[in-house]
Amino acid sequence: MKVIERPSPNQDARAGAPIDMLVLHYTGMTSGEAALARLCDPAAKVSAHYTIDEDGTVYAMVPEAQRAWHAGISFWAGARDINARSIGIELVNPGHEFGYRPFPQAQIGALTLLCRQILDRHSIPSWRVLGHSDVAPARKDDPGELFPWSKLAAAGIGLWPAPGDDAGETAVAPLLARYGYDPEVPVEKTVMAFQRHFRPSRIDGMADRETRTMLSGLIATYDAANGARA
């Protein structure tokens, strides 16, 4: 894994918050260089700890001990200052605005290695490896439906639903909130974020049987993981 130092001035102190989240993004810009320039521009007031180009090159931008400015207005499991407690990684990809495309194997390979290193350094539970759309479902779509979440989970990075039981007409809002999604966001937006992460074949905000069954399986996996750590 090739790592290049590309320091960003856009950072500040974590003020004692624990590092217990990993948040993945896409850059959503026309090129990797344009994204790097913006992440280093003091006027932009955005940054990430790392950016990974499509060829697998990793740019180290903000020290992990510092707070990078990547999540914006966000929420997870009761916390609202996600930047203070997370590591943020940007993946170079034009995003939905400029020609969203699959993430190359070299990029995902570098991401997998980097995530493993980060998880070795910090106590980040599997259910707190998230996408920007998970922590900001009302306004963000990244890293999007083409991101290979299941592949990362198979490599020990993030949580993936176990086979679930038919959830019938189970209400989804309490289960989504139990997992960590913001209960104040309209449920359709939250369902779309869940689908984008766990059921990317159809993202319609409808809590159909497949969505409810996958959510039930995710909560069962989450409960088992919590029990194993208790």
CYANA upper distance limits for C-alpha pairs under 8 A (distance plus 0.5 A):
  1 MET  CA     56 GLY  CA      7.67
  1 MET  CA     57 THR  CA      7.46
  1 MET  CA     58 VAL  CA      7.79
  1 MET  CA    110 ALA  CA      6.45
  1 MET  CA    113 LEU  CA      8.08
  2 LYS  CA     56 GLY  CA      7.87
  2 LYS  CA     57 THR  CA      5.78
  2 LYS  CA     58 VAL  CA      6.49
  3 VAL  CA     57 THR  CA      6.69
  3 VAL  CA     58 VAL  CA      5.15
  3 VAL  CA     59 TYR  CA      6.19
  3 VAL  CA     60 ALA  CA      7.21
  4 ILE  CA     57 THR  CA      7.95
  4 ILE  CA     58 VAL  CA      6.67
  4 ILE  CA     59 TYR  CA      5.34
  4 ILE  CA     60 ALA  CA      6.60
  5 GLU  CA     59 TYR  CA      6.21
  5 GLU  CA     60 ALA  CA      5.40
  5 GLU  CA     61 MET  CA      6.97
  6 ARG  CA     59 TYR  CA      6.25
  6 ARG  CA     60 ALA  CA      6.15
  6 ARG  CA     61 MET  CA      5.52
  7 PRO  CA     40 CYS  CA      7.62
  7 PRO  CA     60 ALA  CA      7.19
  7 PRO  CA     61 MET  CA      4.75
  7 PRO  CA     62 VAL  CA      6.58
  8 SER  CA     39 LEU  CA      7.11
  8 SER  CA     40 CYS  CA      4.94
  8 SER  CA     41 ASP  CA      8.01
  8 SER  CA     47 SER  CA      7.22
  8 SER  CA     61 MET  CA      5.70
  8 SER  CA     62 VAL  CA      6.55
  9 PRO  CA     40 CYS  CA      6.80
  9 PRO  CA     41 ASP  CA      8.10
  9 PRO  CA     42 PRO  CA      6.89
  9 PRO  CA     62 VAL  CA      8.47
 10 ASN  CA     39 LEU  CA      8.11
 10 ASN  CA     40 CYS  CA      7.30
 10 ASN  CA     41 ASP  CA      8.13
 10 ASN  CA     42 PRO  CA      6.58
 10 ASN  CA     45 LYS  CA      6.35
 10 ASN  CA     46 VAL  CA      6.68
 10 ASN  CA     47 SER  CA      6.23
 10 ASN  CA     62 VAL  CA      8.45
 10 ASN  CA     68 ALA  CA      7.19
 10 ASN  CA     69 TRP  CA      7.25
 11 GLN  CA     47 SER  CA      7.78
 11 GLN  CA     62 VAL  CA      7.34
 11 GLN  CA     66 GLN  CA      6.91
 11 GLN  CA     67 ARG  CA      5.95
 11 GLN  CA     68 ALA  CA      5.38
 11 GLN  CA     69 TRP  CA      6.95
 12 ASP  CA     66 GLN  CA      6.36
 12 ASP  CA     67 ARG  CA      5.68
 12 ASP  CA     68 ALA  CA      7.45
 13 ALA  CA     65 ALA  CA      8.30
 13 ALA  CA     66 GLN  CA      5.71
 13 ALA  CA     67 ARG  CA      5.99
 13 ALA  CA     84 ALA  CA      8.49
 14 ARG  CA     65 ALA  CA      7.85
 14 ARG  CA     66 GLN  CA      6.30
 14 ARG  CA     67 ARG  CA      5.58
 14 ARG  CA     84 ALA  CA      5.45
 14 ARG  CA     85 ARG  CA      7.71
 15 ALA  CA     84 ALA  CA      8.02
 17 ALA  CA     84 ALA  CA      6.43
 17 ALA  CA     85 ARG  CA      6.02
 18 PRO  CA     84 ALA  CA      8.32
 18 PRO  CA     85 ARG  CA      5.91
 19 ILE  CA     84 ALA  CA      8.14
 19 ILE  CA     85 ARG  CA      4.96
 19 ILE  CA     86 SER  CA      5.86
 19 ILE  CA     87 ILE  CA      7.73
 19 ILE  CA    122 HIS  CA      7.04
 19 ILE  CA    123 SER  CA      7.68
 19 ILE  CA    124 ILE  CA      7.64
 20 ASP  CA     85 ARG  CA      6.34
 20 ASP  CA     86 SER  CA      6.56
 20 ASP  CA    122 HIS  CA      7.45
 20 ASP  CA    123 SER  CA      6.33
 20 ASP  CA    124 ILE  CA      4.89
 20 ASP  CA    125 PRO  CA      7.50
 20 ASP  CA    128 ARG  CA      7.59
 21 MET  CA     82 ILE  CA      8.43
 21 MET  CA     85 ARG  CA      6.68
 21 MET  CA     86 SER  CA      4.88
 21 MET  CA     87 ILE  CA      6.86
 21 MET  CA    124 ILE  CA      6.06
 21 MET  CA    125 PRO  CA      8.03
 21 MET  CA    128 ARG  CA      5.55
 21 MET  CA    129 VAL  CA      6.49
 21 MET  CA    130 LEU  CA      8.14
 22 LEU  CA     86 SER  CA      5.81
 22 LEU  CA     87 ILE  CA      5.36
 22 LEU  CA     88 GLY  CA      6.59
 22 LEU  CA     89 ILE  CA      8.31
 22 LEU  CA    124 ILE  CA      7.70
 22 LEU  CA    128 ARG  CA      6.92
 22 LEU  CA    129 VAL  CA      5.28
 22 LEU  CA    130 LEU  CA      6.72
 23 VAL  CA     71 ALA  CA      8.32
 23 VAL  CA     86 SER  CA      7.16
 23 VAL  CA     87 ILE  CA      6.71
 23 VAL  CA     88 GLY  CA      5.47
 23 VAL  CA     89 ILE  CA      6.93
 23 VAL  CA    129 VAL  CA      6.56
 23 VAL  CA    130 LEU  CA      5.45
 23 VAL  CA    131 GLY  CA      5.82
 23 VAL  CA    132 HIS  CA      6.65
 24 LEU  CA     88 GLY  CA      6.54
 24 LEU  CA     89 ILE  CA      5.56
 24 LEU  CA     90 GLU  CA      6.66
 24 LEU  CA     91 LEU  CA      8.08
 24 LEU  CA    129 VAL  CA      8.35
 24 LEU  CA    130 LEU  CA      6.75
 24 LEU  CA    131 GLY  CA      5.27
 24 LEU  CA    132 HIS  CA      6.54
 24 LEU  CA    142 ASP  CA      8.35
 24 LEU  CA    143 PRO  CA      7.04
 25 HIS  CA     88 GLY  CA      8.05
 25 HIS  CA     89 ILE  CA      6.63
 25 HIS  CA     90 GLU  CA      5.24
 25 HIS  CA     91 LEU  CA      6.51
 25 HIS  CA    131 GLY  CA      6.69
 25 HIS  CA    132 HIS  CA      6.11
 25 HIS  CA    142 ASP  CA      5.91
 25 HIS  CA    143 PRO  CA      5.28
 26 TYR  CA     90 GLU  CA      5.72
 26 TYR  CA     91 LEU  CA      5.05
 26 TYR  CA     92 VAL  CA      6.31
 26 TYR  CA     93 ASN  CA      6.13
 26 TYR  CA     94 PRO  CA      8.17
 26 TYR  CA     95 GLY  CA      7.05
 26 TYR  CA    142 ASP  CA      6.16
 26 TYR  CA    143 PRO  CA      5.42
 27 THR  CA     32 GLY  CA      8.33
 27 THR  CA     35 ALA  CA      6.64
 27 THR  CA     90 GLU  CA      6.30
 27 THR  CA     91 LEU  CA      6.38
 27 THR  CA     92 VAL  CA      5.67
 27 THR  CA     93 ASN  CA      6.22
 27 THR  CA     94 PRO  CA      7.17
 27 THR  CA     95 GLY  CA      7.46
 28 GLY  CA     35 ALA  CA      8.44
 28 GLY  CA     92 VAL  CA      7.88
 28 GLY  CA     93 ASN  CA      6.29
 28 GLY  CA     94 PRO  CA      4.95
 28 GLY  CA     95 GLY  CA      4.70
 28 GLY  CA     96 HIS  CA      7.60
 28 GLY  CA     97 GLU  CA      7.40
 28 GLY  CA     98 PHE  CA      7.51
 29 MET  CA     34 ALA  CA      7.26
 29 MET  CA     35 ALA  CA      6.47
 29 MET  CA     92 VAL  CA      8.36
 29 MET  CA     93 ASN  CA      7.45
 29 MET  CA     94 PRO  CA      5.36
 29 MET  CA     95 GLY  CA      7.41
 29 MET  CA     98 PHE  CA      7.24
 30 THR  CA     34 ALA  CA      7.34
 30 THR  CA     35 ALA  CA      8.34
 30 THR  CA     93 ASN  CA      8.42
 30 THR  CA     94 PRO  CA      5.84
 30 THR  CA     98 PHE  CA      6.73
 31 SER  CA     35 ALA  CA      6.89
 31 SER  CA     92 VAL  CA      7.88
 31 SER  CA     93 ASN  CA      8.11
 31 SER  CA     94 PRO  CA      7.38
 32 GLY  CA     36 LEU  CA      6.69
 32 GLY  CA     53 ASP  CA      6.83
 32 GLY  CA     92 VAL  CA      6.00
 32 GLY  CA     93 ASN  CA      8.11
 33 GLU  CA     37 ALA  CA      6.57
 34 ALA  CA     38 ARG  CA      6.77
 35 ALA  CA     39 LEU  CA      6.65
 35 ALA  CA     92 VAL  CA      8.00
 36 LEU  CA     40 CYS  CA      6.76
 36 LEU  CA     51 THR  CA      8.16
 37 ALA  CA     41 ASP  CA      6.61
 38 ARG  CA     44 ALA  CA      6.76
 38 ARG  CA     46 VAL  CA      7.97
 39 LEU  CA     44 ALA  CA      7.64
 39 LEU  CA     45 LYS  CA      8.21
 39 LEU  CA     46 VAL  CA      6.01
 39 LEU  CA     47 SER  CA      5.06
 39 LEU  CA     48 ALA  CA      7.59
 40 CYS  CA     44 ALA  CA      8.44
 40 CYS  CA     46 VAL  CA      8.25
 40 CYS  CA     47 SER  CA      7.26
 41 ASP  CA     45 LYS  CA      7.53
 41 ASP  CA     46 VAL  CA      8.34
 42 PRO  CA     46 VAL  CA      8.41
 45 LYS  CA     69 TRP  CA      7.51
 46 VAL  CA     68 ALA  CA      8.08
 46 VAL  CA     69 TRP  CA      5.42
 46 VAL  CA     70 HIS  CA      6.36
 47 SER  CA     61 MET  CA      8.07
 47 SER  CA     62 VAL  CA      8.09
 47 SER  CA     68 ALA  CA      6.04
 47 SER  CA     69 TRP  CA      5.41
 47 SER  CA     70 HIS  CA      5.98
 48 ALA  CA     61 MET  CA      6.93
 48 ALA  CA     62 VAL  CA      6.88
 48 ALA  CA     68 ALA  CA      5.74
 48 ALA  CA     69 TRP  CA      6.76
 48 ALA  CA     70 HIS  CA      5.99
 48 ALA  CA     87 ILE  CA      8.22
 48 ALA  CA     88 GLY  CA      5.62
 48 ALA  CA     89 ILE  CA      6.35
 48 ALA  CA     90 GLU  CA      7.01
 49 HIS  CA     60 ALA  CA      6.71
 49 HIS  CA     61 MET  CA      5.63
 49 HIS  CA     62 VAL  CA      4.86
 49 HIS  CA     63 PRO  CA      6.82
 49 HIS  CA     64 GLU  CA      6.89
 49 HIS  CA     68 ALA  CA      6.56
 49 HIS  CA     87 ILE  CA      6.79
 49 HIS  CA     88 GLY  CA      5.89
 49 HIS  CA     89 ILE  CA      6.52
 50 TYR  CA     58 VAL  CA      7.19
 50 TYR  CA     59 TYR  CA      5.98
 50 TYR  CA     60 ALA  CA      5.29
 50 TYR  CA     61 MET  CA      5.97
 50 TYR  CA     62 VAL  CA      7.51
 50 TYR  CA     88 GLY  CA      7.22
 50 TYR  CA     89 ILE  CA      5.38
 50 TYR  CA     90 GLU  CA      6.74
 51 THR  CA     58 VAL  CA      6.32
 51 THR  CA     59 TYR  CA      5.59
 51 THR  CA     60 ALA  CA      7.35
 51 THR  CA     61 MET  CA      7.92
 51 THR  CA     89 ILE  CA      6.17
 51 THR  CA     90 GLU  CA      5.02
 51 THR  CA     91 LEU  CA      6.24
 51 THR  CA     92 VAL  CA      7.56
 52 ILE  CA     56 GLY  CA      6.47
 52 ILE  CA     57 THR  CA      6.12
 52 ILE  CA     58 VAL  CA      4.98
 52 ILE  CA     59 TYR  CA      6.70
 52 ILE  CA     89 ILE  CA      8.04
 52 ILE  CA     90 GLU  CA      6.79
 52 ILE  CA     91 LEU  CA      5.49
 52 ILE  CA     92 VAL  CA      6.59
 52 ILE  CA    107 GLN  CA      7.04
 52 ILE  CA    110 ALA  CA      8.00
 52 ILE  CA    111 LEU  CA      7.65
 53 ASP  CA     57 THR  CA      5.76
 53 ASP  CA     58 VAL  CA      7.00
 53 ASP  CA     59 TYR  CA      8.49
 53 ASP  CA     91 LEU  CA      6.82
 53 ASP  CA     92 VAL  CA      5.52
 53 ASP  CA    107 GLN  CA      6.94
 54 GLU  CA     91 LEU  CA      8.07
 54 GLU  CA     92 VAL  CA      6.51
 54 GLU  CA     93 ASN  CA      8.01
 54 GLU  CA    103 PHE  CA      7.68
 54 GLU  CA    104 PRO  CA      6.59
 54 GLU  CA    106 ALA  CA      7.29
 54 GLU  CA    107 GLN  CA      5.51
 55 ASP  CA    104 PRO  CA      8.01
 55 ASP  CA    106 ALA  CA      6.06
 55 ASP  CA    107 GLN  CA      6.26
 56 GLY  CA    106 ALA  CA      5.38
 56 GLY  CA    107 GLN  CA      4.66
 56 GLY  CA    108 ILE  CA      7.92
 56 GLY  CA    109 GLY  CA      7.68
 56 GLY  CA    110 ALA  CA      5.77
 56 GLY  CA    111 LEU  CA      8.26
 57 THR  CA    107 GLN  CA      8.07
 57 THR  CA    110 ALA  CA      7.92
 58 VAL  CA    110 ALA  CA      7.87
 62 VAL  CA     66 GLN  CA      7.16
 62 VAL  CA     67 ARG  CA      8.25
 62 VAL  CA     68 ALA  CA      6.82
 64 GLU  CA     87 ILE  CA      7.16
 67 ARG  CA     83 ASN  CA      6.52
 67 ARG  CA     84 ALA  CA      6.01
 67 ARG  CA     85 ARG  CA      8.27
 67 ARG  CA     86 SER  CA      8.33
 68 ALA  CA     83 ASN  CA      6.75
 68 ALA  CA     84 ALA  CA      8.35
 68 ALA  CA     87 ILE  CA      8.11
 68 ALA  CA     88 GLY  CA      7.59
 69 TRP  CA     83 ASN  CA      6.60
 70 HIS  CA     83 ASN  CA      7.10
 70 HIS  CA     88 GLY  CA      6.73
 71 ALA  CA     82 ILE  CA      6.91
 71 ALA  CA     83 ASN  CA      6.36
 71 ALA  CA     88 GLY  CA      8.21
 71 ALA  CA    132 HIS  CA      7.16
 71 ALA  CA    135 VAL  CA      8.24
 71 ALA  CA    136 ALA  CA      8.32
 72 GLY  CA     82 ILE  CA      8.36
 72 GLY  CA     83 ASN  CA      7.91
 73 ILE  CA     80 ARG  CA      7.88
 73 ILE  CA     81 ASP  CA      8.29
 73 ILE  CA    136 ALA  CA      7.38
 74 SER  CA     80 ARG  CA      6.17
 74 SER  CA     81 ASP  CA      7.53
 74 SER  CA     82 ILE  CA      6.86
 74 SER  CA    135 VAL  CA      5.65
 74 SER  CA    136 ALA  CA      5.36
 75 PHE  CA     79 ALA  CA      6.03
 75 PHE  CA     80 ARG  CA      4.97
 75 PHE  CA     81 ASP  CA      7.75
 75 PHE  CA     82 ILE  CA      7.07
 75 PHE  CA    135 VAL  CA      5.59
 75 PHE  CA    136 ALA  CA      7.11
 75 PHE  CA    181 TYR  CA      7.66
 75 PHE  CA    182 ASP  CA      6.40
 76 TRP  CA     80 ARG  CA      7.18
 76 TRP  CA     82 ILE  CA      7.88
 76 TRP  CA    135 VAL  CA      6.16
 76 TRP  CA    180 GLY  CA      5.54
 76 TRP  CA    181 TYR  CA      6.22
 76 TRP  CA    182 ASP  CA      6.84
 77 ALA  CA    177 ALA  CA      8.00
 77 ALA  CA    178 ARG  CA      8.15
 77 ALA  CA    179 TYR  CA      7.70
 77 ALA  CA    180 GLY  CA      4.49
 77 ALA  CA    181 TYR  CA      7.00
 77 ALA  CA    182 ASP  CA      7.80
 78 GLY  CA    180 GLY  CA      7.89
 78 GLY  CA    182 ASP  CA      8.31
 81 ASP  CA     85 ARG  CA      7.76
 82 ILE  CA     86 SER  CA      6.51
 83 ASN  CA     87 ILE  CA      8.08
 83 ASN  CA     88 GLY  CA      8.42
 91 LEU  CA    107 GLN  CA      8.27
 91 LEU  CA    143 PRO  CA      8.42
 93 ASN  CA    100 TYR  CA      7.20
 93 ASN  CA    101 ARG  CA      7.55
 93 ASN  CA    103 PHE  CA      7.82
 94 PRO  CA     98 PHE  CA      5.45
 94 PRO  CA     99 GLY  CA      6.04
 94 PRO  CA    100 TYR  CA      5.93
 94 PRO  CA    101 ARG  CA      7.90
 95 GLY  CA     99 GLY  CA      6.47
 95 GLY  CA    100 TYR  CA      4.74
 95 GLY  CA    101 ARG  CA      7.76
 95 GLY  CA    142 ASP  CA      7.99
 95 GLY  CA    143 PRO  CA      8.37
 95 GLY  CA    144 GLY  CA      8.50
 96 HIS  CA    100 TYR  CA      5.17
101 ARG  CA    146 LEU  CA      7.75
102 PRO  CA    146 LEU  CA      6.09
102 PRO  CA    147 PHE  CA      7.59
103 PHE  CA    107 GLN  CA      7.07
103 PHE  CA    108 ILE  CA      7.23
103 PHE  CA    146 LEU  CA      7.77
103 PHE  CA    147 PHE  CA      7.18
104 PRO  CA    108 ILE  CA      6.92
105 GLN  CA    109 GLY  CA      6.43
106 ALA  CA    110 ALA  CA      6.74
107 GLN  CA    111 LEU  CA      6.65
108 ILE  CA    112 THR  CA      6.51
109 GLY  CA    113 LEU  CA      6.93
110 ALA  CA    114 LEU  CA      6.62
111 LEU  CA    115 CYS  CA      6.42
112 THR  CA    116 ARG  CA      6.69
112 THR  CA    152 LEU  CA      7.33
112 THR  CA    155 ALA  CA      8.11
112 THR  CA    157 ILE  CA      8.17
113 LEU  CA    117 GLN  CA      6.90
114 LEU  CA    118 ILE  CA      6.75
115 CYS  CA    119 LEU  CA      6.53
115 CYS  CA    157 ILE  CA      7.59
116 ARG  CA    120 ASP  CA      6.62
116 ARG  CA    157 ILE  CA      7.73
117 GLN  CA    121 ARG  CA      6.86
118 ILE  CA    122 HIS  CA      6.70
119 LEU  CA    123 SER  CA      7.12
119 LEU  CA    124 ILE  CA      6.56
124 ILE  CA    128 ARG  CA      6.94
124 ILE  CA    129 VAL  CA      7.98
125 PRO  CA    129 VAL  CA      7.74
125 PRO  CA    158 GLY  CA      8.40
126 SER  CA    156 GLY  CA      8.39
126 SER  CA    157 ILE  CA      6.91
126 SER  CA    158 GLY  CA      4.86
126 SER  CA    159 LEU  CA      5.73
127 TRP  CA    158 GLY  CA      6.40
127 TRP  CA    159 LEU  CA      5.80
127 TRP  CA    222 TYR  CA      7.38
128 ARG  CA    158 GLY  CA      7.64
129 VAL  CA    157 ILE  CA      7.61
129 VAL  CA    158 GLY  CA      5.48
129 VAL  CA    159 LEU  CA      8.02
130 LEU  CA    134 ASP  CA      6.65
130 LEU  CA    135 VAL  CA      7.92
130 LEU  CA    158 GLY  CA      7.89
131 GLY  CA    135 VAL  CA      7.39
131 GLY  CA    142 ASP  CA      7.00
131 GLY  CA    143 PRO  CA      6.60
131 GLY  CA    197 HIS  CA      8.13
132 HIS  CA    136 ALA  CA      6.49
132 HIS  CA    137 PRO  CA      8.23
132 HIS  CA    140 LYS  CA      6.88
132 HIS  CA    141 ASP  CA      7.58
132 HIS  CA    142 ASP  CA      6.09
132 HIS  CA    143 PRO  CA      7.23
133 SER  CA    137 PRO  CA      5.20
133 SER  CA    138 ALA  CA      8.40
133 SER  CA    139 ARG  CA      8.01
133 SER  CA    140 LYS  CA      5.30
133 SER  CA    141 ASP  CA      5.35
133 SER  CA    142 ASP  CA      5.95
133 SER  CA    143 PRO  CA      7.74
133 SER  CA    144 GLY  CA      8.19
133 SER  CA    193 ALA  CA      6.27
134 ASP  CA    181 TYR  CA      7.31
134 ASP  CA    190 THR  CA      8.29
134 ASP  CA    193 ALA  CA      6.18
134 ASP  CA    194 PHE  CA      7.59
134 ASP  CA    197 HIS  CA      8.37
135 VAL  CA    181 TYR  CA      7.34
135 VAL  CA    182 ASP  CA      8.07
136 ALA  CA    140 LYS  CA      6.22
137 PRO  CA    141 ASP  CA      7.63
137 PRO  CA    185 VAL  CA      7.97
137 PRO  CA    189 LYS  CA      6.41
137 PRO  CA    190 THR  CA      6.23
137 PRO  CA    192 MET  CA      8.26
137 PRO  CA    193 ALA  CA      6.12
138 ALA  CA    185 VAL  CA      6.98
138 ALA  CA    186 PRO  CA      8.22
138 ALA  CA    189 LYS  CA      6.32
138 ALA  CA    190 THR  CA      7.94
141 ASP  CA    193 ALA  CA      7.91
141 ASP  CA    196 ARG  CA      8.41
143 PRO  CA    147 PHE  CA      6.55
144 GLY  CA    196 ARG  CA      6.62
144 GLY  CA    197 HIS  CA      7.86
145 GLU  CA    196 ARG  CA      5.44
145 GLU  CA    197 HIS  CA      7.10
145 GLU  CA    200 PRO  CA      5.48
145 GLU  CA    201 SER  CA      8.29
146 LEU  CA    200 PRO  CA      8.00
148 PRO  CA    152 LEU  CA      7.07
149 TRP  CA    153 ALA  CA      6.67
149 TRP  CA    158 GLY  CA      8.14
149 TRP  CA    160 TRP  CA      8.47
149 TRP  CA    197 HIS  CA      7.23
149 TRP  CA    198 PHE  CA      8.00
150 SER  CA    154 ALA  CA      6.64
150 SER  CA    160 TRP  CA      6.94
150 SER  CA    198 PHE  CA      8.40
151 LYS  CA    155 ALA  CA      7.02
152 LEU  CA    156 GLY  CA      7.01
152 LEU  CA    157 ILE  CA      5.61
152 LEU  CA    158 GLY  CA      7.18
153 ALA  CA    157 ILE  CA      5.13
153 ALA  CA    158 GLY  CA      5.36
153 ALA  CA    159 LEU  CA      6.17
153 ALA  CA    160 TRP  CA      6.54
159 LEU  CA    218 LEU  CA      8.37
159 LEU  CA    221 THR  CA      8.22
159 LEU  CA    222 TYR  CA      8.13
160 TRP  CA    198 PHE  CA      7.99
160 TRP  CA    218 LEU  CA      6.96
160 TRP  CA    221 THR  CA      7.97
161 PRO  CA    198 PHE  CA      8.38
161 PRO  CA    214 MET  CA      6.74
161 PRO  CA    215 LEU  CA      7.81
161 PRO  CA    217 GLY  CA      5.39
161 PRO  CA    218 LEU  CA      4.43
161 PRO  CA    219 ILE  CA      8.03
161 PRO  CA    220 ALA  CA      8.17
161 PRO  CA    221 THR  CA      6.46
162 ALA  CA    214 MET  CA      8.35
162 ALA  CA    217 GLY  CA      5.43
162 ALA  CA    218 LEU  CA      6.70
162 ALA  CA    220 ALA  CA      7.69
162 ALA  CA    221 THR  CA      6.38
163 PRO  CA    214 MET  CA      7.73
163 PRO  CA    217 GLY  CA      6.02
164 GLY  CA    213 THR  CA      5.79
164 GLY  CA    214 MET  CA      6.35
164 GLY  CA    215 LEU  CA      8.22
164 GLY  CA    216 SER  CA      6.13
164 GLY  CA    217 GLY  CA      4.36
164 GLY  CA    218 LEU  CA      8.10
164 GLY  CA    220 ALA  CA      8.26
165 ASP  CA    213 THR  CA      6.41
165 ASP  CA    216 SER  CA      7.42
165 ASP  CA    217 GLY  CA      7.46
166 ASP  CA    209 ARG  CA      7.73
166 ASP  CA    212 ARG  CA      8.17
166 ASP  CA    213 THR  CA      5.78
167 ALA  CA    209 ARG  CA      7.45
167 ALA  CA    212 ARG  CA      6.13
167 ALA  CA    213 THR  CA      5.53
167 ALA  CA    216 SER  CA      6.92
168 GLY  CA    209 ARG  CA      7.29
168 GLY  CA    212 ARG  CA      8.11
168 GLY  CA    213 THR  CA      8.47
169 GLU  CA    209 ARG  CA      8.45
170 THR  CA    212 ARG  CA      7.64
171 ALA  CA    175 LEU  CA      7.97
172 VAL  CA    176 LEU  CA      6.58
172 VAL  CA    207 ALA  CA      7.62
172 VAL  CA    212 ARG  CA      7.19
172 VAL  CA    215 LEU  CA      8.26
173 ALA  CA    177 ALA  CA      6.69
173 ALA  CA    183 PRO  CA      7.75
173 ALA  CA    187 VAL  CA      6.80
174 PRO  CA    178 ARG  CA      6.51
174 PRO  CA    183 PRO  CA      8.45
175 LEU  CA    179 TYR  CA      6.77
175 LEU  CA    215 LEU  CA      7.89
175 LEU  CA    216 SER  CA      8.32
175 LEU  CA    219 ILE  CA      7.77
176 LEU  CA    180 GLY  CA      7.00
176 LEU  CA    181 TYR  CA      6.04
176 LEU  CA    183 PRO  CA      8.28
176 LEU  CA    190 THR  CA      8.08
176 LEU  CA    191 VAL  CA      8.46
176 LEU  CA    215 LEU  CA      8.21
177 ALA  CA    181 TYR  CA      5.28
177 ALA  CA    182 ASP  CA      6.61
177 ALA  CA    183 PRO  CA      5.94
179 TYR  CA    219 ILE  CA      7.30
179 TYR  CA    222 TYR  CA      8.10
181 TYR  CA    190 THR  CA      7.49
182 ASP  CA    190 THR  CA      8.27
183 PRO  CA    187 VAL  CA      8.21
185 VAL  CA    189 LYS  CA      7.35
185 VAL  CA    190 THR  CA      7.16
186 PRO  CA    190 THR  CA      7.09
187 VAL  CA    191 VAL  CA      6.48
187 VAL  CA    205 GLY  CA      8.46
188 GLU  CA    192 MET  CA      6.71
188 GLU  CA    205 GLY  CA      5.14
188 GLU  CA    206 MET  CA      7.27
189 LYS  CA    193 ALA  CA      6.84
189 LYS  CA    205 GLY  CA      6.80
190 THR  CA    194 PHE  CA      6.72
190 THR  CA    205 GLY  CA      8.05
191 VAL  CA    195 GLN  CA      6.58
191 VAL  CA    205 GLY  CA      5.49
191 VAL  CA    206 MET  CA      7.43
191 VAL  CA    207 ALA  CA      7.29
192 MET  CA    196 ARG  CA      6.46
192 MET  CA    203 ILE  CA      6.05
192 MET  CA    204 ASP  CA      6.65
192 MET  CA    205 GLY  CA      4.96
192 MET  CA    206 MET  CA      8.25
193 ALA  CA    197 HIS  CA      6.85
194 PHE  CA    198 PHE  CA      6.40
194 PHE  CA    199 ARG  CA      7.77
195 GLN  CA    199 ARG  CA      4.80
195 GLN  CA    200 PRO  CA      5.99
195 GLN  CA    202 ARG  CA      7.63
195 GLN  CA    203 ILE  CA      6.07
195 GLN  CA    205 GLY  CA      8.11
195 GLN  CA    211 THR  CA      7.63
196 ARG  CA    200 PRO  CA      5.22
196 ARG  CA    203 ILE  CA      6.61
198 PHE  CA    214 MET  CA      8.14
199 ARG  CA    203 ILE  CA      7.86
199 ARG  CA    211 THR  CA      7.61
199 ARG  CA    214 MET  CA      8.44
206 MET  CA    211 THR  CA      8.45
207 ALA  CA    211 THR  CA      6.10
207 ALA  CA    212 ARG  CA      6.56
208 ASP  CA    212 ARG  CA      6.70
209 ARG  CA    213 THR  CA      6.48
210 GLU  CA    214 MET  CA      6.60
211 THR  CA    215 LEU  CA      6.60
212 ARG  CA    216 SER  CA      6.57
213 THR  CA    217 GLY  CA      6.70
214 MET  CA    218 LEU  CA      6.58
215 LEU  CA    219 ILE  CA      6.70
216 SER  CA    220 ALA  CA      6.80
217 GLY  CA    221 THR  CA      6.72
218 LEU  CA    222 TYR  CA      6.50
219 ILE  CA    223 ASP  CA      6.48
220 ALA  CA    224 ALA  CA      6.68
221 THR  CA    225 ALA  CA      6.63
222 TYR  CA    226 ASN  CA      6.60
223 ASP  CA    227 GLY  CA      6.56
224 ALA  CA    228 ALA  CA      6.67
225 ALA  CA    229 ARG  CA      6.89
226 ASN  CA    230 ALA  CA      6.62
